C-alpha cells in the first residue's frame, strides 16, 4: 500500500524527549509510524492496532521483515475491543487516524463511502487515548487543520492538553499567489496544562522540490529524498 506523507511526517515530528518505554500506534495501516519509532527510539514495547484485514496482514509482514521485529507487535482488533482487553499504559500513543474530509473526495464513490465508514470518530480516539496513556505520557495525532480547535476542546474534556502544535502547509503560496492554506495540524497532548509551543512547517517550495526544514525532518526515513 502507498505510504502517505501524513504518517511519515507525524512519526518524524513527535518529540522523543520523554524517552518512551512503550508505544502504541492506533490505526497503524501498514505500520509505518511504529517502524519509524522502532528506528528512532529504544522503546522495548511497540504495539500497533489495525482493524482492516489487508492492512493488518501487510503490517505484520512489514514488522517481520524489519530489523526490529522482536519489539513490534500488531493487534487485529477495533479500538473499543483493545481498550477493554489491555491493562497496560503506554508512554507514547500516536495516531494518524483515518479521517474523512472534503480533501478526499475521489471519482470513486464507493471508496469515499468506505473511507467515511472507516473514519475513527475523534471522540472515541481521544477517550481511548486518555485511558491507555501513562500519567507522564504523550498522545500525538495528525488531523485536518480545520478540525484542530474542536479536537483540542474534546481532548480538554478528558484532561488532555496540547503541548506542541505544528500547522502544515503543502507549499508557501497558493496558485493564486496568496498564502497557501494550512492543511494539517500535528498535535502533542499530555495531562499537564501548559502553554503549547506553536510551530509551522511547509513541505514543498514547488512540486517535488522540498523545503530544507521538511527534508531535515524526514530524511532518515527515505532511501532517497
PyMOL commands that place a pseudoatom at each C-alpha (Angstrom):
pseudoatom trace, name=CA, resn=UNK, resi=1, chain=A, elem=C, hetatm=0, pos=[0.000, 0.000, 0.000]
pseudoatom trace, name=CA, resn=UNK, resi=2, chain=A, elem=C, hetatm=0, pos=[1.012, 3.547, -0.668]
pseudoatom trace, name=CA, resn=UNK, resi=3, chain=A, elem=C, hetatm=0, pos=[2.664, 5.413, 2.181]
pseudoatom trace, name=CA, resn=UNK, resi=4, chain=A, elem=C, hetatm=0, pos=[1.152, 8.837, 2.768]
pseudoatom trace, name=CA, resn=UNK, resi=5, chain=A, elem=C, hetatm=0, pos=[3.074, 11.923, 3.808]
pseudoatom trace, name=CA, resn=UNK, resi=6, chain=A, elem=C, hetatm=0, pos=[0.916, 12.353, 6.923]
pseudoatom trace, name=CA, resn=UNK, resi=7, chain=A, elem=C, hetatm=0, pos=[2.137, 9.241, 8.716]
pseudoatom trace, name=CA, resn=UNK, resi=8, chain=A, elem=C, hetatm=0, pos=[5.816, 9.786, 7.929]
pseudoatom trace, name=CA, resn=UNK, resi=9, chain=A, elem=C, hetatm=0, pos=[5.548, 13.418, 8.965]
pseudoatom trace, name=CA, resn=UNK, resi=10, chain=A, elem=C, hetatm=0, pos=[3.921, 12.630, 12.306]
pseudoatom trace, name=CA, resn=UNK, resi=11, chain=A, elem=C, hetatm=0, pos=[6.302, 9.748, 13.055]
pseudoatom trace, name=CA, resn=UNK, resi=12, chain=A, elem=C, hetatm=0, pos=[9.264, 12.065, 12.455]
pseudoatom trace, name=CA, resn=UNK, resi=13, chain=A, elem=C, hetatm=0, pos=[7.891, 15.177, 14.207]
pseudoatom trace, name=CA, resn=UNK, resi=14, chain=A, elem=C, hetatm=0, pos=[6.794, 13.773, 17.567]
pseudoatom trace, name=CA, resn=UNK, resi=15, chain=A, elem=C, hetatm=0, pos=[9.289, 14.516, 20.317]
pseudoatom trace, name=CA, resn=UNK, resi=16, chain=A, elem=C, hetatm=0, pos=[11.469, 11.722, 21.647]
pseudoatom trace, name=CA, resn=UNK, resi=17, chain=A, elem=C, hetatm=0, pos=[12.387, 13.686, 24.805]
pseudoatom trace, name=CA, resn=UNK, resi=18, chain=A, elem=C, hetatm=0, pos=[10.350, 11.626, 27.237]
pseudoatom trace, name=CA, resn=UNK, resi=19, chain=A, elem=C, hetatm=0, pos=[12.209, 8.507, 26.038]
pseudoatom trace, name=CA, resn=UNK, resi=20, chain=A, elem=C, hetatm=0, pos=[9.169, 6.177, 25.895]
pseudoatom trace, name=CA, resn=UNK, resi=21, chain=A, elem=C, hetatm=0, pos=[9.474, 2.579, 27.047]
pseudoatom trace, name=CA, resn=UNK, resi=22, chain=A, elem=C, hetatm=0, pos=[6.125, 1.588, 25.498]
pseudoatom trace, name=CA, resn=UNK, resi=23, chain=A, elem=C, hetatm=0, pos=[4.441, 2.930, 22.357]
pseudoatom trace, name=CA, resn=UNK, resi=24, chain=A, elem=C, hetatm=0, pos=[1.047, 2.342, 20.759]
pseudoatom trace, name=CA, resn=UNK, resi=25, chain=A, elem=C, hetatm=0, pos=[0.215, 3.217, 17.141]
pseudoatom trace, name=CA, resn=UNK, resi=26, chain=A, elem=C, hetatm=0, pos=[-3.591, 3.406, 16.705]
pseudoatom trace, name=CA, resn=UNK, resi=27, chain=A, elem=C, hetatm=0, pos=[-4.863, 2.749, 13.169]
pseudoatom trace, name=CA, resn=UNK, resi=28, chain=A, elem=C, hetatm=0, pos=[-1.427, 1.576, 12.100]
pseudoatom trace, name=CA, resn=UNK, resi=29, chain=A, elem=C, hetatm=0, pos=[-2.170, 0.906, 8.423]
pseudoatom trace, name=CA, resn=UNK, resi=30, chain=A, elem=C, hetatm=0, pos=[0.970, -0.716, 7.046]
pseudoatom trace, name=CA, resn=UNK, resi=31, chain=A, elem=C, hetatm=0, pos=[2.866, 0.038, 10.257]
pseudoatom trace, name=CA, resn=UNK, resi=32, chain=A, elem=C, hetatm=0, pos=[4.962, 2.986, 9.066]
pseudoatom trace, name=CA, resn=UNK, resi=33, chain=A, elem=C, hetatm=0, pos=[4.794, 5.044, 12.293]
pseudoatom trace, name=CA, resn=UNK, resi=34, chain=A, elem=C, hetatm=0, pos=[5.551, 2.046, 14.532]
pseudoatom trace, name=CA, resn=UNK, resi=35, chain=A, elem=C, hetatm=0, pos=[8.530, 1.222, 12.282]
pseudoatom trace, name=CA, resn=UNK, resi=36, chain=A, elem=C, hetatm=0, pos=[9.784, 4.816, 12.427]
pseudoatom trace, name=CA, resn=UNK, resi=37, chain=A, elem=C, hetatm=0, pos=[9.679, 4.699, 16.207]
pseudoatom trace, name=CA, resn=UNK, resi=38, chain=A, elem=C, hetatm=0, pos=[11.465, 1.350, 16.291]
pseudoatom trace, name=CA, resn=UNK, resi=39, chain=A, elem=C, hetatm=0, pos=[14.194, 3.110, 14.288]
pseudoatom trace, name=CA, resn=UNK, resi=40, chain=A, elem=C, hetatm=0, pos=[14.125, 6.348, 16.327]
pseudoatom trace, name=CA, resn=UNK, resi=41, chain=A, elem=C, hetatm=0, pos=[13.819, 5.074, 19.890]
pseudoatom trace, name=CA, resn=UNK, resi=42, chain=A, elem=C, hetatm=0, pos=[14.916, 2.433, 22.367]
pseudoatom trace, name=CA, resn=UNK, resi=43, chain=A, elem=C, hetatm=0, pos=[11.306, 1.626, 23.287]
pseudoatom trace, name=CA, resn=UNK, resi=44, chain=A, elem=C, hetatm=0, pos=[11.083, -2.054, 24.181]
pseudoatom trace, name=CA, resn=UNK, resi=45, chain=A, elem=C, hetatm=0, pos=[7.379, -2.446, 23.532]
pseudoatom trace, name=CA, resn=UNK, resi=46, chain=A, elem=C, hetatm=0, pos=[5.884, -1.084, 20.302]
pseudoatom trace, name=CA, resn=UNK, resi=47, chain=A, elem=C, hetatm=0, pos=[2.304, -2.155, 19.699]
pseudoatom trace, name=CA, resn=UNK, resi=48, chain=A, elem=C, hetatm=0, pos=[0.199, -1.359, 16.658]
pseudoatom trace, name=CA, resn=UNK, resi=49, chain=A, elem=C, hetatm=0, pos=[-3.545, -1.649, 16.248]
pseudoatom trace, name=CA, resn=UNK, resi=50, chain=A, elem=C, hetatm=0, pos=[-5.253, -2.141, 12.879]
pseudoatom trace, name=CA, resn=UNK, resi=51, chain=A, elem=C, hetatm=0, pos=[-8.820, -3.223, 12.141]
pseudoatom trace, name=CA, resn=UNK, resi=52, chain=A, elem=C, hetatm=0, pos=[-8.639, -3.542, 8.335]
pseudoatom trace, name=CA, resn=UNK, resi=53, chain=A, elem=C, hetatm=0, pos=[-7.621, -7.096, 7.429]
pseudoatom trace, name=CA, resn=UNK, resi=54, chain=A, elem=C, hetatm=0, pos=[-5.450, -6.295, 4.385]
pseudoatom trace, name=CA, resn=UNK, resi=55, chain=A, elem=C, hetatm=0, pos=[-3.603, -3.509, 6.150]
pseudoatom trace, name=CA, resn=UNK, resi=56, chain=A, elem=C, hetatm=0, pos=[-3.165, -5.707, 9.243]
pseudoatom trace, name=CA, resn=UNK, resi=57, chain=A, elem=C, hetatm=0, pos=[-1.608, -8.544, 7.187]
pseudoatom trace, name=CA, resn=UNK, resi=58, chain=A, elem=C, hetatm=0, pos=[0.721, -6.126, 5.465]
pseudoatom trace, name=CA, resn=UNK, resi=59, chain=A, elem=C, hetatm=0, pos=[1.653, -4.541, 8.776]
pseudoatom trace, name=CA, resn=UNK, resi=60, chain=A, elem=C, hetatm=0, pos=[2.575, -7.945, 10.251]
pseudoatom trace, name=CA, resn=UNK, resi=61, chain=A, elem=C, hetatm=0, pos=[4.703, -8.708, 7.148]
pseudoatom trace, name=CA, resn=UNK, resi=62, chain=A, elem=C, hetatm=0, pos=[6.441, -5.355, 7.378]
pseudoatom trace, name=CA, resn=UNK, resi=63, chain=A, elem=C, hetatm=0, pos=[7.189, -5.877, 11.083]
pseudoatom trace, name=CA, resn=UNK, resi=64, chain=A, elem=C, hetatm=0, pos=[8.555, -9.380, 10.489]
pseudoatom trace, name=CA, resn=UNK, resi=65, chain=A, elem=C, hetatm=0, pos=[10.754, -8.172, 7.631]
pseudoatom trace, name=CA, resn=UNK, resi=66, chain=A, elem=C, hetatm=0, pos=[12.174, -5.258, 9.608]
pseudoatom trace, name=CA, resn=UNK, resi=67, chain=A, elem=C, hetatm=0, pos=[15.304, -5.335, 11.788]
pseudoatom trace, name=CA, resn=UNK, resi=68, chain=A, elem=C, hetatm=0, pos=[13.122, -4.614, 14.844]
pseudoatom trace, name=CA, resn=UNK, resi=69, chain=A, elem=C, hetatm=0, pos=[10.626, -7.478, 14.639]
pseudoatom trace, name=CA, resn=UNK, resi=70, chain=A, elem=C, hetatm=0, pos=[11.208, -8.560, 18.255]
pseudoatom trace, name=CA, resn=UNK, resi=71, chain=A, elem=C, hetatm=0, pos=[9.946, -5.174, 19.560]
pseudoatom trace, name=CA, resn=UNK, resi=72, chain=A, elem=C, hetatm=0, pos=[6.950, -4.787, 17.242]
pseudoatom trace, name=CA, resn=UNK, resi=73, chain=A, elem=C, hetatm=0, pos=[3.524, -6.403, 17.561]
pseudoatom trace, name=CA, resn=UNK, resi=74, chain=A, elem=C, hetatm=0, pos=[0.317, -5.724, 15.620]
pseudoatom trace, name=CA, resn=UNK, resi=75, chain=A, elem=C, hetatm=0, pos=[-3.160, -6.422, 17.010]
pseudoatom trace, name=CA, resn=UNK, resi=76, chain=A, elem=C, hetatm=0, pos=[-6.074, -7.081, 14.654]
pseudoatom trace, name=CA, resn=UNK, resi=77, chain=A, elem=C, hetatm=0, pos=[-8.930, -5.511, 16.609]
pseudoatom trace, name=CA, resn=UNK, resi=78, chain=A, elem=C, hetatm=0, pos=[-11.096, -2.444, 16.963]
pseudoatom trace, name=CA, resn=UNK, resi=79, chain=A, elem=C, hetatm=0, pos=[-10.043, 0.301, 19.334]
pseudoatom trace, name=CA, resn=UNK, resi=80, chain=A, elem=C, hetatm=0, pos=[-13.038, -0.475, 21.521]
pseudoatom trace, name=CA, resn=UNK, resi=81, chain=A, elem=C, hetatm=0, pos=[-12.050, -4.164, 21.876]
pseudoatom trace, name=CA, resn=UNK, resi=82, chain=A, elem=C, hetatm=0, pos=[-8.438, -3.210, 22.510]
pseudoatom trace, name=CA, resn=UNK, resi=83, chain=A, elem=C, hetatm=0, pos=[-9.279, -0.766, 25.322]
pseudoatom trace, name=CA, resn=UNK, resi=84, chain=A, elem=C, hetatm=0, pos=[-11.393, -3.443, 27.022]
pseudoatom trace, name=CA, resn=UNK, resi=85, chain=A, elem=C, hetatm=0, pos=[-8.658, -6.079, 26.808]
pseudoatom trace, name=CA, resn=UNK, resi=86, chain=A, elem=C, hetatm=0, pos=[-5.483, -4.164, 27.552]
pseudoatom trace, name=CA, resn=UNK, resi=87, chain=A, elem=C, hetatm=0, pos=[-4.488, -3.156, 31.051]
pseudoatom trace, name=CA, resn=UNK, resi=88, chain=A, elem=C, hetatm=0, pos=[-1.082, -1.709, 30.175]
pseudoatom trace, name=CA, resn=UNK, resi=89, chain=A, elem=C, hetatm=0, pos=[-0.478, 2.013, 29.907]
pseudoatom trace, name=CA, resn=UNK, resi=90, chain=A, elem=C, hetatm=0, pos=[1.658, 3.490, 27.135]
pseudoatom trace, name=CA, resn=UNK, resi=91, chain=A, elem=C, hetatm=0, pos=[4.234, 6.292, 27.360]
pseudoatom trace, name=CA, resn=UNK, resi=92, chain=A, elem=C, hetatm=0, pos=[3.507, 7.382, 23.797]
pseudoatom trace, name=CA, resn=UNK, resi=93, chain=A, elem=C, hetatm=0, pos=[0.279, 6.937, 21.866]
pseudoatom trace, name=CA, resn=UNK, resi=94, chain=A, elem=C, hetatm=0, pos=[0.459, 8.072, 18.284]
pseudoatom trace, name=CA, resn=UNK, resi=95, chain=A, elem=C, hetatm=0, pos=[-2.224, 8.077, 15.611]
pseudoatom trace, name=CA, resn=UNK, resi=96, chain=A, elem=C, hetatm=0, pos=[-2.660, 9.111, 12.006]
pseudoatom trace, name=CA, resn=UNK, resi=97, chain=A, elem=C, hetatm=0, pos=[-6.384, 8.391, 12.227]
pseudoatom trace, name=CA, resn=UNK, resi=98, chain=A, elem=C, hetatm=0, pos=[-8.369, 7.551, 9.113]
pseudoatom trace, name=CA, resn=UNK, resi=99, chain=A, elem=C, hetatm=0, pos=[-10.373, 10.752, 8.820]
pseudoatom trace, name=CA, resn=UNK, resi=100, chain=A, elem=C, hetatm=0, pos=[-12.888, 11.761, 6.250]
pseudoatom trace, name=CA, resn=UNK, resi=101, chain=A, elem=C, hetatm=0, pos=[-12.733, 15.254, 4.909]
pseudoatom trace, name=CA, resn=UNK, resi=102, chain=A, elem=C, hetatm=0, pos=[-13.636, 17.054, 1.697]
pseudoatom trace, name=CA, resn=UNK, resi=103, chain=A, elem=C, hetatm=0, pos=[-9.978, 16.864, 0.642]
pseudoatom trace, name=CA, resn=UNK, resi=104, chain=A, elem=C, hetatm=0, pos=[-10.554, 13.196, -0.074]
pseudoatom trace, name=CA, resn=UNK, resi=105, chain=A, elem=C, hetatm=0, pos=[-13.468, 13.267, -2.499]
pseudoatom trace, name=CA, resn=UNK, resi=106, chain=A, elem=C, hetatm=0, pos=[-12.435, 10.936, -5.317]
pseudoatom trace, name=CA, resn=UNK, resi=107, chain=A, elem=C, hetatm=0, pos=[-14.245, 9.897, -8.509]
pseudoatom trace, name=CA, resn=UNK, resi=108, chain=A, elem=C, hetatm=0, pos=[-14.741, 6.517, -6.845]
pseudoatom trace, name=CA, resn=UNK, resi=109, chain=A, elem=C, hetatm=0, pos=[-17.839, 6.938, -4.711]
pseudoatom trace, name=CA, resn=UNK, resi=110, chain=A, elem=C, hetatm=0, pos=[-17.717, 3.503, -3.056]
pseudoatom trace, name=CA, resn=UNK, resi=111, chain=A, elem=C, hetatm=0, pos=[-14.166, 4.216, -1.939]
pseudoatom trace, name=CA, resn=UNK, resi=112, chain=A, elem=C, hetatm=0, pos=[-15.306, 7.543, -0.490]
pseudoatom trace, name=CA, resn=UNK, resi=113, chain=A, elem=C, hetatm=0, pos=[-18.058, 5.754, 1.417]
pseudoatom trace, name=CA, resn=UNK, resi=114, chain=A, elem=C, hetatm=0, pos=[-15.598, 3.135, 2.682]
pseudoatom trace, name=CA, resn=UNK, resi=115, chain=A, elem=C, hetatm=0, pos=[-13.305, 5.898, 3.823]
pseudoatom trace, name=CA, resn=UNK, resi=116, chain=A, elem=C, hetatm=0, pos=[-16.180, 7.606, 5.575]
pseudoatom trace, name=CA, resn=UNK, resi=117, chain=A, elem=C, hetatm=0, pos=[-17.249, 4.460, 7.435]
pseudoatom trace, name=CA, resn=UNK, resi=118, chain=A, elem=C, hetatm=0, pos=[-13.616, 3.640, 8.288]
pseudoatom trace, name=CA, resn=UNK, resi=119, chain=A, elem=C, hetatm=0, pos=[-13.105, 7.057, 9.815]
pseudoatom trace, name=CA, resn=UNK, resi=120, chain=A, elem=C, hetatm=0, pos=[-12.369, 6.773, 13.500]
pseudoatom trace, name=CA, resn=UNK, resi=121, chain=A, elem=C, hetatm=0, pos=[-14.570, 9.163, 15.481]
pseudoatom trace, name=CA, resn=UNK, resi=122, chain=A, elem=C, hetatm=0, pos=[-12.278, 11.684, 17.149]
pseudoatom trace, name=CA, resn=UNK, resi=123, chain=A, elem=C, hetatm=0, pos=[-14.159, 11.490, 20.451]
pseudoatom trace, name=CA, resn=UNK, resi=124, chain=A, elem=C, hetatm=0, pos=[-13.590, 7.721, 20.613]
pseudoatom trace, name=CA, resn=UNK, resi=125, chain=A, elem=C, hetatm=0, pos=[-9.904, 8.137, 19.766]
pseudoatom trace, name=CA, resn=UNK, resi=126, chain=A, elem=C, hetatm=0, pos=[-9.409, 10.829, 22.430]
pseudoatom trace, name=CA, resn=UNK, resi=127, chain=A, elem=C, hetatm=0, pos=[-11.346, 8.959, 25.114]
pseudoatom trace, name=CA, resn=UNK, resi=128, chain=A, elem=C, hetatm=0, pos=[-9.397, 5.729, 24.441]
pseudoatom trace, name=CA, resn=UNK, resi=129, chain=A, elem=C, hetatm=0, pos=[-6.051, 7.516, 24.417]
pseudoatom trace, name=CA, resn=UNK, resi=130, chain=A, elem=C, hetatm=0, pos=[-6.807, 9.091, 27.796]
pseudoatom trace, name=CA, resn=UNK, resi=131, chain=A, elem=C, hetatm=0, pos=[-7.499, 5.623, 29.229]
pseudoatom trace, name=CA, resn=UNK, resi=132, chain=A, elem=C, hetatm=0, pos=[-4.392, 3.998, 27.737]
pseudoatom trace, name=CA, resn=UNK, resi=133, chain=A, elem=C, hetatm=0, pos=[-1.883, 6.797, 28.376]
pseudoatom trace, name=CA, resn=UNK, resi=134, chain=A, elem=C, hetatm=0, pos=[0.553, 6.738, 31.304]
pseudoatom trace, name=CA, resn=UNK, resi=135, chain=A, elem=C, hetatm=0, pos=[0.495, 9.716, 33.699]
pseudoatom trace, name=CA, resn=UNK, resi=136, chain=A, elem=C, hetatm=0, pos=[3.558, 11.310, 32.121]
pseudoatom trace, name=CA, resn=UNK, resi=137, chain=A, elem=C, hetatm=0, pos=[2.735, 10.069, 28.616]
pseudoatom trace, name=CA, resn=UNK, resi=138, chain=A, elem=C, hetatm=0, pos=[2.279, 11.885, 25.307]
pseudoatom trace, name=CA, resn=UNK, resi=139, chain=A, elem=C, hetatm=0, pos=[-0.603, 11.427, 22.871]
pseudoatom trace, name=CA, resn=UNK, resi=140, chain=A, elem=C, hetatm=0, pos=[0.123, 12.654, 19.317]
pseudoatom trace, name=CA, resn=UNK, resi=141, chain=A, elem=C, hetatm=0, pos=[-2.073, 12.942, 16.212]
pseudoatom trace, name=CA, resn=UNK, resi=142, chain=A, elem=C, hetatm=0, pos=[-2.213, 14.474, 12.753]
pseudoatom trace, name=CA, resn=UNK, resi=143, chain=A, elem=C, hetatm=0, pos=[-5.630, 15.812, 11.701]
pseudoatom trace, name=CA, resn=UNK, resi=144, chain=A, elem=C, hetatm=0, pos=[-7.130, 18.237, 9.181]
pseudoatom trace, name=CA, resn=UNK, resi=145, chain=A, elem=C, hetatm=0, pos=[-6.251, 21.806, 10.228]
pseudoatom trace, name=CA, resn=UNK, resi=146, chain=A, elem=C, hetatm=0, pos=[-9.904, 22.825, 10.308]
pseudoatom trace, name=CA, resn=UNK, resi=147, chain=A, elem=C, hetatm=0, pos=[-10.579, 20.185, 12.997]
pseudoatom trace, name=CA, resn=UNK, resi=148, chain=A, elem=C, hetatm=0, pos=[-7.844, 21.484, 15.331]
pseudoatom trace, name=CA, resn=UNK, resi=149, chain=A, elem=C, hetatm=0, pos=[-9.900, 23.727, 17.578]
pseudoatom trace, name=CA, resn=UNK, resi=150, chain=A, elem=C, hetatm=0, pos=[-12.671, 21.166, 18.028]
pseudoatom trace, name=CA, resn=UNK, resi=151, chain=A, elem=C, hetatm=0, pos=[-10.167, 18.350, 18.671]
pseudoatom trace, name=CA, resn=UNK, resi=152, chain=A, elem=C, hetatm=0, pos=[-8.353, 20.370, 21.371]
pseudoatom trace, name=CA, resn=UNK, resi=153, chain=A, elem=C, hetatm=0, pos=[-11.681, 21.172, 23.008]
pseudoatom trace, name=CA, resn=UNK, resi=154, chain=A, elem=C, hetatm=0, pos=[-12.701, 17.470, 23.080]
pseudoatom trace, name=CA, resn=UNK, resi=155, chain=A, elem=C, hetatm=0, pos=[-9.288, 16.482, 24.478]
pseudoatom trace, name=CA, resn=UNK, resi=156, chain=A, elem=C, hetatm=0, pos=[-9.569, 19.011, 27.318]
pseudoatom trace, name=CA, resn=UNK, resi=157, chain=A, elem=C, hetatm=0, pos=[-12.729, 17.224, 28.457]
pseudoatom trace, name=CA, resn=UNK, resi=158, chain=A, elem=C, hetatm=0, pos=[-10.593, 14.195, 29.396]
pseudoatom trace, name=CA, resn=UNK, resi=159, chain=A, elem=C, hetatm=0, pos=[-7.783, 16.363, 30.816]
pseudoatom trace, name=CA, resn=UNK, resi=160, chain=A, elem=C, hetatm=0, pos=[-5.509, 16.129, 27.789]
pseudoatom trace, name=CA, resn=UNK, resi=161, chain=A, elem=C, hetatm=0, pos=[-3.933, 19.467, 26.894]
pseudoatom trace, name=CA, resn=UNK, resi=162, chain=A, elem=C, hetatm=0, pos=[-1.810, 20.489, 23.892]
pseudoatom trace, name=CA, resn=UNK, resi=163, chain=A, elem=C, hetatm=0, pos=[1.924, 20.879, 24.468]
pseudoatom trace, name=CA, resn=UNK, resi=164, chain=A, elem=C, hetatm=0, pos=[3.075, 21.254, 20.859]
pseudoatom trace, name=CA, resn=UNK, resi=165, chain=A, elem=C, hetatm=0, pos=[1.089, 22.275, 17.786]
pseudoatom trace, name=CA, resn=UNK, resi=166, chain=A, elem=C, hetatm=0, pos=[2.533, 22.248, 14.279]
pseudoatom trace, name=CA, resn=UNK, resi=167, chain=A, elem=C, hetatm=0, pos=[0.485, 23.592, 11.362]
pseudoatom trace, name=CA, resn=UNK, resi=168, chain=A, elem=C, hetatm=0, pos=[1.436, 22.189, 7.991]
pseudoatom trace, name=CA, resn=UNK, resi=169, chain=A, elem=C, hetatm=0, pos=[1.198, 23.755, 4.530]
pseudoatom trace, name=CA, resn=UNK, resi=170, chain=A, elem=C, hetatm=0, pos=[1.843, 21.914, 1.286]
pseudoatom trace, name=CA, resn=UNK, resi=171, chain=A, elem=C, hetatm=0, pos=[3.525, 24.968, -0.266]
pseudoatom trace, name=CA, resn=UNK, resi=172, chain=A, elem=C, hetatm=0, pos=[4.180, 28.540, 0.844]
pseudoatom trace, name=CA, resn=UNK, resi=173, chain=A, elem=C, hetatm=0, pos=[1.899, 30.196, -1.702]
pseudoatom trace, name=CA, resn=UNK, resi=174, chain=A, elem=C, hetatm=0, pos=[-1.366, 29.148, -3.284]
pseudoatom trace, name=CA, resn=UNK, resi=175, chain=A, elem=C, hetatm=0, pos=[-1.932, 29.022, -7.042]
pseudoatom trace, name=CA, resn=UNK, resi=176, chain=A, elem=C, hetatm=0, pos=[-3.410, 32.497, -6.832]
pseudoatom trace, name=CA, resn=UNK, resi=177, chain=A, elem=C, hetatm=0, pos=[-0.240, 33.915, -5.323]
pseudoatom trace, name=CA, resn=UNK, resi=178, chain=A, elem=C, hetatm=0, pos=[-1.575, 34.400, -1.781]
pseudoatom trace, name=CA, resn=UNK, resi=179, chain=A, elem=C, hetatm=0, pos=[-0.525, 32.486, 1.329]
pseudoatom trace, name=CA, resn=UNK, resi=180, chain=A, elem=C, hetatm=0, pos=[-1.324, 28.768, 0.913]
pseudoatom trace, name=CA, resn=UNK, resi=181, chain=A, elem=C, hetatm=0, pos=[-3.760, 27.404, 3.459]
pseudoatom trace, name=CA, resn=UNK, resi=182, chain=A, elem=C, hetatm=0, pos=[-2.680, 25.177, 6.313]
pseudoatom trace, name=CA, resn=UNK, resi=183, chain=A, elem=C, hetatm=0, pos=[-3.972, 21.672, 5.555]
pseudoatom trace, name=CA, resn=UNK, resi=184, chain=A, elem=C, hetatm=0, pos=[-2.916, 19.662, 8.591]
pseudoatom trace, name=CA, resn=UNK, resi=185, chain=A, elem=C, hetatm=0, pos=[-2.286, 20.084, 12.291]
pseudoatom trace, name=CA, resn=UNK, resi=186, chain=A, elem=C, hetatm=0, pos=[0.079, 17.858, 14.243]
pseudoatom trace, name=CA, resn=UNK, resi=187, chain=A, elem=C, hetatm=0, pos=[-0.678, 17.898, 17.941]
pseudoatom trace, name=CA, resn=UNK, resi=188, chain=A, elem=C, hetatm=0, pos=[1.043, 16.544, 21.043]
pseudoatom trace, name=CA, resn=UNK, resi=189, chain=A, elem=C, hetatm=0, pos=[-1.027, 16.258, 24.219]
pseudoatom trace, name=CA, resn=UNK, resi=190, chain=A, elem=C, hetatm=0, pos=[-0.240, 15.449, 27.843]
pseudoatom trace, name=CA, resn=UNK, resi=191, chain=A, elem=C, hetatm=0, pos=[-2.119, 15.546, 31.145]
pseudoatom trace, name=CA, resn=UNK, resi=192, chain=A, elem=C, hetatm=0, pos=[-0.230, 18.735, 32.112]
pseudoatom trace, name=CA, resn=UNK, resi=193, chain=A, elem=C, hetatm=0, pos=[-1.817, 22.071, 31.351]
pseudoatom trace, name=CA, resn=UNK, resi=194, chain=A, elem=C, hetatm=0, pos=[0.928, 24.233, 29.865]
pseudoatom trace, name=CA, resn=UNK, resi=195, chain=A, elem=C, hetatm=0, pos=[1.183, 26.905, 27.231]
pseudoatom trace, name=CA, resn=UNK, resi=196, chain=A, elem=C, hetatm=0, pos=[1.695, 24.997, 23.953]
pseudoatom trace, name=CA, resn=UNK, resi=197, chain=A, elem=C, hetatm=0, pos=[4.637, 25.576, 21.633]
pseudoatom trace, name=CA, resn=UNK, resi=198, chain=A, elem=C, hetatm=0, pos=[3.320, 26.632, 18.200]
pseudoatom trace, name=CA, resn=UNK, resi=199, chain=A, elem=C, hetatm=0, pos=[5.273, 25.623, 15.090]
pseudoatom trace, name=CA, resn=UNK, resi=200, chain=A, elem=C, hetatm=0, pos=[4.768, 25.864, 11.335]
pseudoatom trace, name=CA, resn=UNK, resi=201, chain=A, elem=C, hetatm=0, pos=[6.038, 23.622, 8.560]
pseudoatom trace, name=CA, resn=UNK, resi=202, chain=A, elem=C, hetatm=0, pos=[5.925, 23.959, 4.775]
pseudoatom trace, name=CA, resn=UNK, resi=203, chain=A, elem=C, hetatm=0, pos=[6.569, 20.767, 2.786]
pseudoatom trace, name=CA, resn=UNK, resi=204, chain=A, elem=C, hetatm=0, pos=[7.403, 21.954, -0.746]
pseudoatom trace, name=CA, resn=UNK, resi=205, chain=A, elem=C, hetatm=0, pos=[8.809, 25.031, -2.457]
pseudoatom trace, name=CA, resn=UNK, resi=206, chain=A, elem=C, hetatm=0, pos=[7.418, 23.684, -5.735]
pseudoatom trace, name=CA, resn=UNK, resi=207, chain=A, elem=C, hetatm=0, pos=[6.329, 20.243, -6.962]
pseudoatom trace, name=CA, resn=UNK, resi=208, chain=A, elem=C, hetatm=0, pos=[8.809, 17.628, -5.587]
pseudoatom trace, name=CA, resn=UNK, resi=209, chain=A, elem=C, hetatm=0, pos=[11.164, 20.432, -4.549]
pseudoatom trace, name=CA, resn=UNK, resi=210, chain=A, elem=C, hetatm=0, pos=[11.114, 20.010, -0.783]
pseudoatom trace, name=CA, resn=UNK, resi=211, chain=A, elem=C, hetatm=0, pos=[11.957, 22.625, 1.835]
pseudoatom trace, name=CA, resn=UNK, resi=212, chain=A, elem=C, hetatm=0, pos=[15.133, 22.124, 3.884]
pseudoatom trace, name=CA, resn=UNK, resi=213, chain=A, elem=C, hetatm=0, pos=[13.013, 22.031, 7.014]
pseudoatom trace, name=CA, resn=UNK, resi=214, chain=A, elem=C, hetatm=0, pos=[10.924, 19.143, 5.687]
pseudoatom trace, name=CA, resn=UNK, resi=215, chain=A, elem=C, hetatm=0, pos=[13.974, 17.264, 4.382]
pseudoatom trace, name=CA, resn=UNK, resi=216, chain=A, elem=C, hetatm=0, pos=[15.747, 17.588, 7.732]
pseudoatom trace, name=CA, resn=UNK, resi=217, chain=A, elem=C, hetatm=0, pos=[12.702, 16.198, 9.488]
pseudoatom trace, name=CA, resn=UNK, resi=218, chain=A, elem=C, hetatm=0, pos=[12.060, 13.122, 7.329]
pseudoatom trace, name=CA, resn=UNK, resi=219, chain=A, elem=C, hetatm=0, pos=[15.286, 12.264, 5.508]
pseudoatom trace, name=CA, resn=UNK, resi=220, chain=A, elem=C, hetatm=0, pos=[16.216, 9.449, 7.922]
pseudoatom trace, name=CA, resn=UNK, resi=221, chain=A, elem=C, hetatm=0, pos=[13.178, 7.532, 6.682]
pseudoatom trace, name=CA, resn=UNK, resi=222, chain=A, elem=C, hetatm=0, pos=[13.580, 7.795, 2.908]
pseudoatom trace, name=CA, resn=UNK, resi=223, chain=A, elem=C, hetatm=0, pos=[16.135, 5.967, 0.791]
pseudoatom trace, name=CA, resn=UNK, resi=224, chain=A, elem=C, hetatm=0, pos=[16.376, 8.982, -1.473]
pseudoatom trace, name=CA, resn=UNK, resi=225, chain=A, elem=C, hetatm=0, pos=[14.946, 12.387, -0.850]
for i in range(1, 225): cmd.bond("trace and resi %d" % i, "trace and resi %d" % (i + 1))
show_as sticks, trace
zoom trace
